[in-house]
Amino acid sequence: MYYMGTLTLRIPDDLKEQLEELSRQQQRPTSDLVRESLRRYIVAEQLKAIRRLTVPLAEAQGFLTDEDVFKVVS
């Protein structure tokens, strides 16, 4: 069975109003929007961490720019 935990957080009134407005516009529950935002944030932070680890290794191999990588991959 899939269980969803509950998280209570405090946000400024203006942010809450913006979230509720977006919820109305997209016709989606605010909880869905917050979950999606958290997932995206976590993935972005994980990618940053991976990049911090791999950039020095790539630079040691001569990959200094994205273009250097694209030349090899394409």
C-alpha positions as CSV (number, residue, x, y, z in Angstrom):
1,M,0.0,0.0,0.0
2,Y,1.2,3.5,-0.8
3,Y,1.3,5.9,2.1
4,M,1.6,9.6,1.9
5,G,3.0,11.5,4.8
6,T,1.8,14.9,5.9
7,L,4.0,17.9,6.0
8,T,3.0,21.1,7.6
9,L,4.8,24.3,6.6
10,R,4.4,28.0,7.1
11,I,4.7,30.2,4.0
12,P,4.2,34.0,3.7
13,D,0.6,35.1,2.8
14,D,1.7,36.5,-0.6
15,L,3.2,33.1,-1.6
16,K,0.1,31.3,-0.4
17,E,-2.1,33.6,-2.5
18,Q,0.1,33.0,-5.6
19,L,-0.1,29.3,-5.1
20,E,-3.8,29.4,-4.7
21,E,-4.1,31.5,-7.8
22,L,-2.0,29.1,-9.8
23,S,-4.1,26.2,-8.4
24,R,-7.2,27.9,-9.7
25,Q,-5.7,28.7,-13.1
26,Q,-4.5,25.2,-13.6
27,Q,-7.5,23.6,-11.9
28,R,-5.1,21.4,-9.8
29,P,-5.0,21.0,-6.1
30,T,-2.4,23.1,-4.3
31,S,-0.9,20.0,-2.8
32,D,-0.2,18.6,-6.3
33,L,1.6,21.8,-7.2
34,V,3.7,21.8,-4.1
35,R,4.6,18.1,-4.5
36,E,5.6,18.7,-8.1
37,S,7.7,21.7,-7.1
38,L,9.5,19.7,-4.4
39,R,10.2,16.9,-6.8
40,R,11.7,19.3,-9.3
41,Y,13.7,21.1,-6.7
42,I,15.1,17.8,-5.4
43,V,16.1,16.6,-8.9
44,A,17.7,19.9,-9.7
45,E,19.8,19.7,-6.5
46,Q,20.8,16.1,-7.2
47,L,21.9,17.1,-10.7
48,K,23.9,20.0,-9.2
49,A,25.6,17.6,-6.8
50,I,26.4,15.2,-9.7
51,R,27.8,18.0,-11.8
52,R,30.0,19.2,-8.9
53,L,31.5,15.7,-8.7
54,T,31.9,15.1,-12.4
55,V,33.1,18.5,-13.7
56,P,36.6,18.1,-12.3
57,L,36.8,14.7,-13.9
58,A,35.5,16.0,-17.3
59,E,37.9,18.9,-17.2
60,A,40.8,16.6,-16.6
61,Q,39.8,14.8,-19.8
62,G,39.7,18.1,-21.8
63,F,35.9,18.7,-21.6
64,L,35.7,22.3,-20.7
65,T,32.5,23.4,-22.3
66,D,29.1,21.8,-23.3
67,E,30.2,22.1,-26.9
68,D,33.2,19.8,-26.1
69,V,30.8,17.2,-24.9
70,F,28.4,17.6,-27.9
71,K,31.3,17.2,-30.4
72,V,32.0,13.8,-28.9
73,V,28.4,12.6,-28.5
74,S,27.0,13.7,-31.8
